[in-house]
Amino acid sequence: MRRFLGAMDRIVATSPNYFAASEELARCKEKVCVIPIGIDKDSYPTCSDEKVQVWRSQFGPVFCLCRRVTLLQRIAYSP
């Protein structure tokens, strides 16, 4: 990994937390650029509290995770 990262001109980390937690990236911190991935929630329309209550009464609490599950995210998964 060190050889591979050492050969790179720039390295993109997808979150400040990922960069901070990675010992490998710390060794080549001058090459790392953090570019967060995600959704800008300000670009989406808002929903009224009444409408939210209607949805919650029909479906209950909802949790959505739109990404692959990896060890780094520390999400417990059992099929």
Order of alpha helices (4+ residues) and beta strands (2+ residues): alpha-beta-alpha-alpha-beta-alpha
